[in-house]
Amino acid sequence: MVATLPRYGNWANSVREFPTPYGTIGYRQTSILWILHYHLLRANQISPTGIAAAQRVQPSVVTRALAKLEAARFIERSMDPDDARVVRIAITEQGRLVSEFVERLFVDDVQDSMADLDDADVGALRHAVETPVGIVEEPERKRQRRSARGAPTDG
């Protein structure tokens, strides 16, 4: 699994930019639309900084992708009414449509690749994926609990 996952990531990342019926879009832009389309961040995190943190990249990477998304009319940016220093981002109908189109391409490719798997193979694959996910999520939960308690103080 550890050897295969990077190959999957390389396959997904290989889609740098490709045409859709709604305009050209790249992988980074698609991942931002995914976040917006499926509400994967809390409302107060829907900003360039929040998206960059979620994607674990520098804000400048997200800023460039957002500029392309806005130029293609896949997103709209607006000032936060409570804090003019904060830019909020919203997916447009066009953005939702292109997000669903790209998602369908990826899902169709994966489903085609898995068409010959029987139920036992699918169960084994599910277990094989859930195990490393749990391993990765546990340290993240521990870090969140530690930061919620605050840093230890010297006595």
Buried (B, 14 or more C-beta within 10 A) or exposed (E): EEEEEEEEEEEBEEBEEEEBEBBEBBBBBBBBBBBBBEEEBEEEEBBBEBBBBBBEBEBEBBBEBBEBBBEBBBBEBEEBEEEEEBBBBEBBEBBBBBBEBBBEBEEEEEEEEEEEEEEEEEEEEEEEEEEEEEEEEEEEEEEEEEEEEEEEEEE
